[in-house]
Amino acid sequence: MDRAIITDRDNTEIYFLDTISEINERLSKGDNYNLIKASGLLRLLFCEGHKLVYKVNKFYRLGLVFCVQKNDGEDKYIADKNGVLIKPSFHYVNVDPFGLKTKETENRKLDAFLNFKCLCINDDNYSVRDFIKVCAHHKGGVHYDMQNVKDKKNKRLLGIEKSVFFGDLPATTGVMVNIINVALTGIAPLELAVLKNQGRLKDLCFKTNVG
């Protein structure tokens, strides 16, 4: 591409596409290390101060939606042996509806998707946003040590990894697989729009260079 016509917008869009490409690559590898790294990239897209997805979408104004499992259990109560309604001590809801027997889904905008409650441990609720940040910030830190995690809520979430697994994956990164799948599907229309725009620019540069 002719460097003379690359704008700040082009650089942002290229960065956006490269970020998605790397997330896909790390997701395909599917091991604990690569999923932790993917969570850091997801935080960059959705949770940083100047969200990359917002910076890119301001030029397209697409109404991005994220298809999730219909979550009637976000404030779930169960009956104990005496019929009294209580909150379960451990309750998990898979955010990704693909492949589940129940096909009840709902579309959420980005903030509502990030607020989707995946897990309840006693009185602590953990959202998609919580999982992204815990994996990216705590597990992704070069000096990660459970003893250095000061936030008690986050420490409880990390603490379940000794006993809760998703296949071969610890709980937090296992949940990240489902979060990443929903996230990538939700931003796919924006990715396609950016790819079309970048393709147009490459064609323009080619014609300019040839001419």
C-alpha positions, 0 to 999 in steps of 0.5 A: 500500500502506498504509504502516502495515503495511509491515514490514522483511520487506516492504521486503526483499522489495520490494527483492528484486523490484526487483533482479530486475526491474532485472537482467532489464531490463539483460540485455534491453539486453545491452550491455557497460555494462548487463551490468556493472551487472547483475553488481553486482546479482547480487553483491548477491543472491549474494555480499555478506556478507548475501546478499539471496537468503538474507535473503528465503528464510529466510521461505520455506525453498525448496530453490533449485537452479540447472540447469547444464551437467554439467561434467566439464571442471572439472579437464580434461586433454588428451593432448599429441602424446606422449600425456601428459595436460596441462592445456589453456592455455585451456578454457571451459565454458558454465554455461548448458545452454540451447540447447547440443547436449549436454543433460547437466545437473545441479542445484546448490545456490547455493554449488556454482553459484557455484563452477562453474568456467567458465574455465581459463587455464593454472593459474588456474581462474575460477568463476561467483563470480569472474566476478561479482566481477571484473565488479562490482568491477573493471569496475564501479568508477568508476575502473577501469583495468587498471593499478590491478588488483593481483590477478594472477589477476583481471588475467589474466582481464581481460587476455583481453578484448583477444582473446576475445569473445562476439559483440560482447561482451568475454569477461567480460561475454559469460560474464555473460549465461550466468551471469545466465540460470542465476541468474534461472531458479534463483531464479524459484521464490523470486521467484514466492513473494514475488510471491504474498506481496506480492500478498496484502498489497496485497489486505489493504491494499486491503480495509483502505483500503476498509473 
